[in-house]
Amino acid sequence: MNEQKASAQESLQGLSEGDVSRLGFLQAMIANSYTESGLDPQTFMLVRMAALATLDAAPASWLMNIAVSGEAGLEPELILGMLTAIAPVIGTARIVSAAGHILQALELGEAIAESGE
C-alpha cells in the first residue's frame, strides 16, 4: 500500500472515531463557528448537540462533541434536558436514536482510552 493511501485510510479511521485532528480545516471551521456565534460555551455545545440529534448523527460525531461538552462544563443532565426540549420538534424516534448513539459514543471513547493505555 502506498504512503498516500495509508495516510488517507488513517485519516478516515480517525474520523470514524471522532478525531478531526488530521483534517485541520475541520478544526478551524469548528473553532471559527464558536467564535462567530457569540454564544457561551455551554449554549454553543447544546445547540450543536441538538443539531446532531436532528441529523441522526453517527456515534463518532457525538463522541467528538461529548468530549468538548465536558470541557465546557456541560453536565449529562443538561444534555438530557436538551433532548427533552427538542423531542416535540424532531420526534421520539430521533431522540431514542440520539440516546443510543450517545451511549455508543461513550463506549467508543472508553475503548479508545483503553487502547491508548
N, C-alpha and C positions, 0 to 999 in steps of 0.2 A: 504494500500500500504506500502510495507516495505521501510525502510530508504534508502537502496542502489538503489532501483528502483526510488524512488522520487529524489534522487540525480542525477541519470542518466537523468531523464526527465528534471530536472532543467538545467543540462549541455547542453542537446540538445536544449532546449528553448533558452538559452543564445547564443549558436552557431547560431541558426536561426536568431538571432538579431545582429550578428556580434561581439559578446562578446567571446573572446577566453581566458579570464582570468581564467576560470575553468580548462582549459587544458594547464598547464604550458609548456608542450613540444612544443605546437604550438607557444607560445610566445617566447620561447627560439629559435626555428627554424627561426622565422621571424627576431629576433634581430641578430642572427648569420649570416643570409644571408645578412643583411645590412652591418655588419662589414666586412665580407669576400668579398663583392662586390667591395669595394674601390670606390664606386660612391658617389657623393654628394647627400644629402637628396632629392632634387627636381628630379634629374635624376633617382634615385632609385625608387621614387614613380611613375614617368611617365612610367618607364619600367614595374613596377608591374601592373599599370592600363592598359597598352597596352596588357599585358598577360590576364587580366580579360576580356577585350573586345574580345580577340581572343577565349577565352574559353566560352564565353557567360555566365559569372559568375552570380550567384544569387545576388539580391539586398543586402543581408546581407554581402556578400563579398565586395561589393562596399562600403557599409556603413563603415566597418572597415577601409578600405583604404582611404576613403574620410576624415575621422576624422584625420588620421595620416598625410595626404597630407596637410591639413590646418595647422597643427603644423610645417610642413616642409616649409611653405610659398608658397605652390603651389596654384596659382590663378586659378579660373574656366576657364579663357581664355587659360591657358596652357593645361588644360585637353581637352578642345575643339580642340585646335591645335594638340594635340597628336592623337585624334580620326580622325581628318582630314588627318594627315600624314599616318596613318595606313589603312585608308579606301581602297586604291587601292590594298592592300595586303590581307585584311581579308574580304572585300566586304561590300556593303552598308547594307545588312540585319543585319550583326553583329553590325555595327555602330548604326543603328536605335535601335536594341535591347539593346545595351550598354546605349544609351541615356535614354531609358525607365527605365532600371534598376538603373541608377544613380538617376533619379527622384524618383523612388520608395524608394531608399535608403535614400534620403533626407527626404521623408515623414516618413519613419520608424524612422529615427533619431529624427525628431520633435515629433513623438508620444511617443517615449521612454523618451525624455526630459520632455514632459508634464506630463507623468505618474509618473516621479520622483519628480515633484514639490510638 
